[in-house]
Amino acid sequence: MLEVLDTAAVRRWSSLAVAVVGRQEHALNQLNVYPVPDGDTGTNLLLTLTAAHHAQVDVLSDDPSAGSVLRAMARGALLGARGNSGVITAQWLSGLADSVDADGLVPALDAAATSAYAAVARPVEGTILTVARDAAKAAAGCRTEDCVAAVREAVLEARRALARTPEQLPVLATAGVVDAGGHGLVLLLEALLEALTGEHDESQAPGAVAVVTDDEEHSGHDHAHVRPAYRGPAYEVQFLIDTGAGEIATLRGALDRLGDSLVVVGGPVTWRVHVHVDDAGAAVEAGLAAGRPYQIQITHLTSPTAEHAPRRPDPTARAVVVTAAGEGIEELLTAEGAVAVPANPSTAEVLDAILATGAGRVAVVPTDGNLRAVAQAAADEAFGEGVKVRIIPTRSPVQALAALAVRDSSRRFEDDVIAMAEAAGACRSAEVTWASREALTVAGRCRPGDVIALIEGEVNLIGDDLRTVCVQLLDRMLASGGELVTLIVGAQAPQELVPALNAHVAARWPFVEIHVYDGGQPHYPLLVGVE
């Protein structure tokens, strides 16, 4: 009978968690409530857990406790967290770490669930939070000191809780899916059980190997192993790339020879690549040989990091940090005086940007509702460095532009934040894309490849012609009023789209002013703002 979670089991769990979520990354992405092409819960969770794993590898003391290794994992997960699911998982790990040494695993599971709930301002049932709470209750109900038996019961109840999520959250029932974050936690608990028992649950559907290692091609196992963090390479290179499975296999081999900490997730068309190398240019060139890399990020690993760099913020200075998905959007936002970070950033990347401004008062504009938790986690970290951070709630770059347009440094910082938030809230936002899967929406049933228009995050229009749907969208939004239309054109928009929309607005809505910008964003050929 194993009565405690020891250090060796924690390290096994860390490795297995990355492997299990790597296999299920695509399946988790497919659980996105909305049928849009950038649903990325699986990718976010995998990158978060990979950061956690690398952090625990760095705990090199002679006899670290399970709690100290878990605390390193939690810290790594927090700084590497991407999306709401990543932040909540980091908080769950933190609660587990704070209790496991003193209280044992079963009480620690309850502490982890409590910590996860505390991370969310308005907890919603039918999510990862519910799965965490119900699993902890089941473990406690065992009334045994055998942590294997308790975790086994937690896994069984977590699976049942996941199956109940559509009954608790109507949007899941409408979409015909279970909660993606909750599914991720089930996988995490299953990996914990495997770490404790060595028993692998063959009922888990196999998926793509997401983490590549030197011994992968020699392994007889259909799952990933995680390479310990290597301190040598000078650069971290990350990018998205659209290419096929054959080309991505070649790219994996090329990047694996160049460096380490290689993570390749996604598919079957769009992939996210992360690698540590000494020659950043060679890594980008390998991407160019395999397809069309974009959203390229190169970070100098040997320069002072956000963790160790001197931080002396000027209490009188102000700055704005925004997220940007596309080169054109980044140029627009930086032209307005903001500091831009790439799309879907980690907590550490947002924190780095906040601290790099040198300002003691910073407004963060996430431009995506799924990034608010990451922004808040970065804000909490920045507070410890003497920086006051306020989050401007936005869900689109058009709202970010509206917020930046009313900035006024002559106002008190708090008053300026309120004005920016009000301007963002007064800008109605919409986006047009192609459905990634079949789904039942408030506008009817859509099928893969259909053109869909979302207003304030809800599918309102479905069609088979991009221009027609865009015209219908503008008419629907302007019918309820508006004097200014902002259009941000994406990388996949045809050349004839903008002239057609300009002509339509001029003829149908002659008193409406229209501004058009080249955003270059992927997936969404058109972003719309109406004020």
Secondary structure as UniProt FT lines:
FT   HELIX           7..29
FT   TURN            30..31
FT   TURN            37..38
FT   HELIX           41..57
FT   HELIX           66..80
FT   HELIX           83..103
FT   HELIX           105..118
FT   HELIX           128..141
FT   HELIX           147..168
FT   HELIX           170..175
FT   HELIX           180..197
FT   TURN            202..203
FT   TURN            214..215
FT   HELIX           216..218
FT   STRAND          235..242
FT   HELIX           245..258
FT   STRAND          259..266
FT   STRAND          270..277
FT   HELIX           280..290
FT   STRAND          292..300
FT   TURN            301..302
FT   TURN            306..308
FT   STRAND          314..324
FT   HELIX           327..335
FT   TURN            336..337
FT   STRAND          339..342
FT   HELIX           347..356
FT   STRAND          359..365
FT   HELIX           369..371
FT   HELIX           372..383
FT   TURN            384..386
FT   STRAND          388..391
FT   HELIX           397..405
FT   TURN            409..410
FT   HELIX           413..426
FT   STRAND          428..434
FT   STRAND          439..441
FT   TURN            442..443
FT   STRAND          444..446
FT   TURN            448..449
FT   STRAND          451..455
FT   TURN            456..457
FT   STRAND          458..463
FT   HELIX           466..478
FT   TURN            479..480
FT   STRAND          484..489
FT   TURN            491..492
FT   TURN            495..496
FT   HELIX           497..508
FT   TURN            510..511
FT   STRAND          513..518
FT   STRAND          526..530
//
